[in-house]
Every structure is written in C-alpha cells, then in structure tokens.
Amino acid sequence: MQNKRLGNSDMFLSPLGIGAWAIGGAGWAFSWSSQDDRDSVKAIHAALDAGMNWIDTAAVYGLGHSEVVVAQALKDYSGRKPFVFTKCGRNWTSDRVITKDLRAASIRQECEDSLKRLQVETIDLYQIHWPEPDESVEEGWSALAELQKEGKVRWIGVSNFNVQQLKRAQAIAQVTSLQPPYSLVRPEVETEVLPHVLQNQIGVLAYSPMGSGLLTGAMTRERVTNLPQDDWRVRNPQFQEPLLSRNLKIADKLSEIGARHNRTAAEVALAWVLHQPAITAAIVGIRTPEQVAGVRGALEFRLSDSEFAEIEGFRHAG
Ligand SMILES: NC(=O)c1ccc[n+]([C@@H]2O[C@H](COP(=O)([O-])OP(=O)(O)OC[C@H]3O[C@@H](n4cnc5c(N)ncnc54)[C@H](OP(=O)(O)O)[C@@H]3O)[C@@H](O)[C@H]2O)c1
C-alpha cells in the first residue's frame, strides 16, 4: 500500500479513507435510512485494521450523530488512531432544518461543537463543506485560517469548490485539499478542476467514488425500486432513468473486469478513481464490516493500462 502526502500537509494518507456520512443514521434530510451504531463502530474498526489511516465526517451528517459515533469508535479502538477530518458550513435549527452559514462567528461555534463531539483537542483537517452562500466564501475561509493559527485545526481544506472559488480562497491562505465528487458516474472535475489542483499542490479527496453504492455490483434495479423513502438516494437523478440504466451497465463492466482478478466491482471502481494522478485518496462510505471486506482490496489493487483503456473505451462508447 502506498500512502500519499495530502497537499502541503504533513499527513501521508492511505489510498482509501473511511467515509462517515451514512453512519450519521436516520432522522434528517440527507439520511441513508436507519443504521445500527454497533455496525458502524465495527465497520470503522475493520477499516482501521485493514490499514485505512483517516476518516472523513461532517458536523451535518446525522446532525452531529456521525461525529459522536466516530468518537465512540476511536475510543474503543486500541490500535493506531487515524487522522480525523470534518467539515463546517452547514448548521441546523431545533426542528432539524439544515441552514447554510459561513460567517466567522458561526464557524467558530461549529468548530468548538465538533471538537467536543469528536472528543479531540485538534481536528487534523477542517473543511468548508459547500461554498454556500458564495458571497461568504472569503469570510468563511479566513475563519478557517484563524482556527489553524490558533491550533484548533491542523490543516484546512474545502469541498465542492470550483476553480474560481479555489482561487479566491488561495488568495487568502493555502488550500491543503479539495474534496470533490469523482467517480465513473460523476467524472466532471476532470476537465478544469483536477488540472488546476495538480498545478497548485492542492490534495484531492475524491468523494462518492463508488457512485454512492451504484458501482459496487450490489445495486440492482429492484433494490433501487425498494430503497426506503428516507434514503436520500430515492431523490437522486443518478438512481433514476435515464442515468440508472447507464450506471448499472458501467457496474456490470466493472464486475466483469473484477472477476478476472477475484476483485469486486467496488474495488475496480476505486482503482479507476485512484488511477487519476491528481487524486490523493478516495473516501469510501462503509456501513458494515462485510462492506469493508468488499472494498479493502483497493488499498493495493491497481488497473493495468489496458484495463484502464478498456473502461475508458466502454465509458465513451456508452
Ligand atoms: N463533501 C461532500 O459534499 C460529500 C458528499 C458525498 C460524500 N462525501 C464523503 O464521501 C464519503 C463516501 O461517499 P458516499 O458514501 O456517497 O459513496 P460511496 O463511497 O461511493 O458509496 C458508499 C455506499 O456504497 C455501499 N457499499 C459500500 N461498500 C460496499 C460493498 N463492499 N458492497 C456493496 N455495497 C457497498 C454502501 O451503501 P448501501 O449499503 O446502502 O448501498 C455505502 O454507504 C461519504 O461518507 C462522505 O464522507 C462528501
């Protein structure tokens, strides 16, 4: 396994990190339906045992619950502790309505709340979750730079920023990392964003690298039809026609390539993401130890040039 340095930081990351969105559980607008916290803790332990050395969460995941579960899992873990990354800029009201706020005072309060929930003295990477509202990007990013100077957070990054927004942030303080969506179903950042970050020593944590489950080989049309109503995926166009048929065809192709190596479609999907030189590492959403078993091979597995070309040919023909 080859660990890679994240941007200008001192952190060398395993190719896969633990994504903690789904383990936020049910009862909020972007839930993945119900999730047993005991499974989440076991999944995190299995991923750490497999060699993943970082975890990505956010205050808004489960409206604080994901950070609480992460803290629980790390408290109960006797092995080496991972780097802990979280995000800010999304708040919620007492009736669980999500709000967007990048004002300095709000971010300071959010940081204190995350430190408490995570039970850590410093956050290894603090990220602006979304550049919203756009006019507050400078104020929000300056607040993160202050928190870094004060030692509340060690490194600072952004998520879902375009090139213009990255440039505006870079004019204030070095952006250590960008967290964009990147997968075979959402490759858009390849055109402008990835060339820009490569030139500017900005690390990249690719999110939803398996298309939020679409490219694992475990997603079928029937399963999509039967997703619970409180799973955010029922409202997502990638899980609806015309994209659904295209996406399931890509997953079949990945299963076919994986079968040659005794690898899962998920592992091939992850290897495709990691083949891109601008990507530092991929954030993998896992909900059970069994799912960790189905992705951990991608810590080592790499596509040959001919297999990469085979996937590219298939994708562009489709
Ligand atoms: N910054 C942002 O705006 C943003 C946005 C999205 C995600 N993220 C980050 O990126 C992480 C990963 O993204 P993601 O969770 O959307 O997508 P993903 O990693 O592409 O897919 C994760 C989902 O795939 C399924 N899965 C995982 N392993 C599997 C296996 N071995 N076999 C079959 N199914 C498997 C699970 O869902 P089911 O079992 O329910 O199918 C799991 O929740 C998140 O946890 C979060 O940390 C950030």
The ligand as an ORCA input file, in Angstrom:
! r2SCAN-3c Opt
* xyz 0 1
  N     -18.130     16.785      0.686
  C     -19.287     16.356      0.267
  O     -20.170     17.144     -0.127
  C     -19.539     14.886      0.245
  C     -20.632     14.370     -0.494
  C     -20.772     12.984     -0.540
  C     -19.897     12.161      0.150
  N     -18.868     12.701      0.882
  C     -17.917     11.843      1.639
  O     -17.537     10.728      0.849
  C     -17.876      9.523      1.530
  C     -18.208      8.446      0.539
  O     -19.246      8.833     -0.336
  P     -20.627      8.047     -0.421
  O     -20.881      7.409      0.884
  O     -21.608      8.964     -1.031
  O     -20.391      6.997     -1.558
  P     -19.531      5.708     -1.937
  O     -18.343      5.574     -1.083
  O     -19.382      5.817     -3.398
  O     -20.597      4.550     -1.613
  C     -20.842      4.162     -0.301
  C     -22.021      3.207     -0.221
  O     -21.825      2.053     -1.033
  C     -22.360      0.898     -0.370
  N     -21.220     -0.032     -0.180
  C     -20.030      0.212      0.424
  N     -19.217     -0.857      0.371
  C     -19.891     -1.810     -0.290
  C     -19.572     -3.151     -0.649
  N     -18.386     -3.690     -0.357
  N     -20.504     -3.858     -1.322
  C     -21.705     -3.311     -1.622
  N     -22.069     -2.050     -1.302
  C     -21.160     -1.301     -0.633
  C     -22.956      1.389      0.954
  O     -24.317      1.754      0.775
  P     -25.551      0.749      0.787
  O     -25.149     -0.483      1.531
  O     -26.627      1.494      1.492
  O     -25.871      0.546     -0.655
  C     -22.182      2.662      1.190
  O     -22.842      3.565      2.022
  C     -19.023      9.933      2.484
  O     -19.178      9.032      3.570
  C     -18.528     11.289      2.918
  O     -17.524     11.165      3.913
  C     -18.680     14.041      0.915
*
